[in-house]
Amino acid sequence: MRTPASELIIHDDAIRANTARFHALSHGRLMAVVKADAFGHGDIVPSVLQSGADSIGVTSIEEALRLRGQGISAPILSWLNTPESDFASALRANIDLAVPNGELLYAVARAAHTEGTTARVHLHIDVGTGRDGCPARDWANLCALARQYEAALTVRVVGIMGHMSCADDPTNGQNMRERLVFQNAIRTARRGALNPSHLHLAATAATLTGVGDGFGFHRIGAGLFGIDPSHTIDDLRPALTLTSTVVSAHEVPAGTGVGYGHDFIAPVRTHLALLPIGYGDGLPRVASDHAEVLVRGRRRPLVGRFSMDMVVVDTGDMLLNPGEHVTIFGPRARGEPTVAEWAGWSRTIEHEIVTRVGARTSRIRRSVDTTTCRSHQDTGEAA
């Protein structure tokens, strides 16, 4: 069987450990957010449900239906849909739906009437992000409309949700303002004879900093995979290792230019190794001439502009062999670059790095201790 050129190793034990950590932080009310193929980590829903999550969050109905098709029976909430979305299929699959405006509420209620059922909805208030969610000025009207649909038995408001804009900075005064907006939204809903039982404001950052505490469910996405947007704790475990395989390697003299535009010119005689991975596989091109990889236990720079399908490593005095494994990023168990470092080199956030790894990279799930996980080169093991 042909060995894949590049591999993304998903450390299932790290995901389980992070889930258990957030189960404790959320006092047992944990919604695991697995949108965008679980932030690029693939089929991890059974692991998070076994480790403390009691419900699942996704953006689209399509994502939710895919999970139902895989046999996931836990509660699922979908919160980013249009009035033209397939609400009928969502209701038949017992999927909760977030509703940010009257038009969407009407579409959901109409689908429920047609299906002869009652839709479970979470009214979504915009507490301050200016993105999805009902503006505060329209909230009372949305609650009144929801109560009308409740009376018609097409809708039942089971939740109220919001999302904070500055939760990664617990000292930011915006956090208190947004909590007040959310509290007012709850009071307005209850004065309007709605009785939501699921109140959820906190995502990963708001949970770690505590600014979103006190409202029930915590929606945790990035934190499940070892990403801390607030940079406040150090016990989350990164859950990915990305490796690639040397295609060719050779010695070059001083003055050799590398890649398009010759942004890098070798200042001394050195060795170069070619890896079959590039921006087409998710490596941000902006990280060209900044990023490093782990080679035989040593960090070496990637040089020249990243190509779609390949990058070049300056290996110094080491002449690599075709087929050798190189670690692009991982949990730093052996000194390899981390996702956080790649985010810094790319002037972005860790979320983007982990979600953009392309389909050409094989996914391998492993249940191993990431604190002792060793690179293929160090162990001599096949991937």
N, C-alpha and C positions, 0 to 999 in steps of 0.2 A: 504494500500500500504506500502511495506517495506521501511523504511527510509534508504537512502544510508549511508554506513559506513563513507565515507569521501566525502567532497564536495568542488569544486572549484567555488567560486562565482566571476563572471566577472562583474565589475562595469562599465556599459555602459556609465554612465555620465562622468566618469573619462576619458575614451577613447575619448569621444566627446570633452571634455575640452582640452585635450592634442592636439588633432587634430587641434582645433581652434587656439591654441597657435602656432603651427608650420605653420599653414596657414599664420599667421601674420609674423612670422620670415622668411618665404620663399617668402614673397611679393605675395602671392596668387598662387605660382607655386609649388604645393605640390603633390608628388607621395607617396602614402601610401604603404609601403612594408608589405605584409601580408603573407610572406613565412612561412613555418613550422606551418601551421594552425594558422596563425597570432600570431606567437611567443607563441603558446599554448593558445591563448585567443578565438579561435573559429571563429564563423561567425560574424565578426565585419565590413565587408565591407560596408553594407548600412549605418552604423553609421558614418564611416569616410568620405564617400562621401557626406553625409548630413552636415558634420561639416567642410568642407573646402578642402578636397582632390579632385583633379580633374582627377587623374589617379591612376592606381594600378600597383605595382611591385611584381613579384613572381620570384622564381628561375625556376621551371620546367614548361614545357608545360602542364603537367598533372594538376598542380595547376591552371593554367590559364583556361584550359578547364572546370575544375570543377566550377570555378566562372561563366563562360559563361552559364553553365548548370543551375546555380542558378538564371539566369536572369540579371547578371551584364553586363551592356552595355558600361560602361566607358572604356576608353583606358587602355589596359593591356600590360605590357612589361614582357617578360620572358628572363632571361639572363644566365641560366646555363644548356646548353644542349650539346648533342654529335651529331656527324654527322648522327647517326642512329635514332635520335629523330623523332617524328611524325610531321614534319613540314607541311605536307599537311593539317592535321587537324587544326594546329595552323593558317594557312593562311585562311582556310575556316571560322574560328572563328574570323578573323580580329584581330589577336594578333601580336603585334610588337615583334621582335626578336633581341636580342643582338648577335653580331658576333665578336669573338676575333681573328679569323684566317681565312686563305684562304680556308682550307678544309671545315670548317663549312659554309662559305659563298657560296661555290660551292653547298653544299647540300641544302641550302635554295633556291638558284637560280634555281636549278634543280626541286625542288618541286614546285616553283612558275611557271616555264615553263609548268610542267605537269598539274597544276591546271588552267593554262591560266590566271594568275593574276600577280600582282606585290607585292613583299614582302617589308614590311616596316622594315628596320633594323636600329639598333643603333650600330655603330662600337665601340668596347670596347678596350680602350687603358690601358695597365698596366702602371700606373704612378709611381709605387714604391712598391707595395705589394708583387710582385713575385708570384701572384696566377693567377686568371683568367685575361684575357686581353691580347692584342697583345703587345709583347715587342716593345719598341721604335724603335729598329733597323729594325723591319719588317713593321713598320707602313706605310711608303710610298708605299710599294708594296701592302699592303692590300687596301689602298685607290685607287690605280691604278686599281686593280682588281674589286673593287666595282664600279668604274666608267665604266668599260667595261660592267658589268652586268646592270648598269643603262641604258646604250645605247641600250642594248638588251631588255629593259623594263621588266626584271625579278626582279629587285631590285630597291628600292629607299632608299637612305640613309637619314633618317629623324633625326638621333641623333648621338651624340658622348658622351660616358660615361667613367668615371673612378672612382676609389675608393681610398681614402687616407689612409695611413698606420698609421699616428701618429697624427691624427686630435684631439684626446682627450687632447693633450698637445699643446696649441697654441704657446708656446715658442720654440718648436722643429723646428730646421732649415730645417728638411725634408719636412715640409709643403710647404715652398716656392719652394723648388726644384720640388716637385710634381705638384704644380700649373704651373710652367714653362713648365714641360713636357706636361701637358694638353693643355696649350695655344699653344705650338708648334704643337701639334697634330691637333688642330683646324685649324691653319694656313696651315699646310700641306694638310689637306683635302680640304680646300677651294682653294688652289693653284691647286689642282687636279680636279677642276671643280665640286666638291661636294658642296651641299648647305644644310647642316643639320640645322634644326631649334631648335632642342631640345638638349641643352648642359647641362650635369648634372654630377657634381663631388661630391657634398656634400651629405653625409648621416647624421645621427643624430648628431654625435660628431662635424663634420665639420660645421654643421649649428649652433649649440649652441656656439661654440668658434669663429665662423666667418671666419675660415681659408678657407672654401670652397665657400664663397660668390662670386657672380658676374657671374655665368654661367647659370642661368635659373633654371631648375627644382632642387628641393631638394628631395632626396629619404629618407623618414623617416620611420624607422621600430621600433626600440626599444623605441624611444621617445614617440611614440603613446601610449605606455603602461606604461609610467611613469619612464622609465629607462634613466638616464643621464650618458653616458659613460665618459663624461668629468668632472663630479662632479663640474660643474660651476654654476648651477642654482638650485633653491629650490622650484619652483612653478609647477613642473610636478607632476601629481597625480598617484600613483600606482593603478593599475586596477584589482588586484587579491586579494582575501582572500581565504586561504585554511584552512578548518576545518576538524576535525575528531571526532569520537564518542567513548567514553569510553566503552570498552568491559567488563572489570572487574577491581576491585581495592581491595587492602587488606593491612593490616599492616604487616610489617616485622621487625624482630629484628636486632640490630647492627650485622654486620658480614655477612649479606646476600649478596651473589654475584648475579649479574644481567647479563644475556645474555651470548653469547659465550665467552669463555676465562676469564670470570669474570673480565673484565677490570675495572668494577666498583664494589666496595664492600661498602655497606652502613656503614658509620662510626657511626651512631646512629640509634635508633629505628625511623622508618619513615613509610610513606605510599607510595605505588607504584600503578600506574594506567597503564593499557595496552591499547594502541591505535592500531586499525587495519590498519595501514599504514606504509610503509617501503620503502626500496630502490627499490622494485618492482613498487612502485608508484611514484618514482622520488625523494625521499629524499636522498641526497648524503650520502653514507656510511661514507665518510671521515669526516662528521660533527658529528659523534658519540662522545659523551662525551663533545661536545662543544655547541650544540644547545639548545635553550629554546623554550617553548611554553607558551601561555596565558591560565591560569586556574582560573576561578572565579575572573577575574580581576587582577591576580597576575602572574608574570613570574615564571615558574618552569623549572628546567633542564630536558632534556632527558638524561637518564643514560644507560650505557652499549652499546654494539655494536648494531647498527641498524640491524634488520633482514629484509628479503625480504618483509614480510607481516606485521611486527609489530615493534613498538618502545615502550619504557617504560618511564613514567614520574615519577620523584620523587616529590610527592606532599606535602612532609613535614607533617604538622599537619592536612592536609585536607584529609579526606576519601571521594573520589568521588563516585558517583553513576553510575552504568551502564546506558548508554544512554546520559550522560552529554556531551556537546560539548566542544571541546578544539580548540583554534585557533593556527594553525601552523605558518602562516604568514599572513600579511595584510598591510593596509596602515598606521598602527600605530594610528588609531583613538582612541583606548582604551589602548594603550601601548603594543600591541602585537608586536612580532618580525616582521621585514620587510624583503622583498626579499633581500635587500642589506645586511642585517645582515646575512641571510642564505648564501649569496655568500661569505661573509667574513669567516664564520665558515667552509665553504667548499673549501676555497682557489680557488674560481672560479669567474665568472662574473654573474651578475644578469640574463643575457640572458639565461644562461644554466639552472638556477633554474626554470624559468617560462616555458621553453620549454620542460622540462623533466617530468612534472606531468603526470602520466600514465592514461590509458584509464579506469582503474577501478574506478577512481574518477569521480563522477557525475559533470557535468557542469551546472551551473545555472546562467542565465543572469539577472542582476538587474539594474534598473535605480534608483540609490539612491545617496545621497550625501556622498561620502566616508569620508568627514571630520567629519560626525556625525554617520557613520555606526557603529553599535554596534554588538558585538559577540552574538551568539544565547544564550549563557549562561546568558549574561547580560540582554537580552530582554525577554527571555523565548519563543521566536518565533521558530516555526519549520522552517527547511531550505526549 
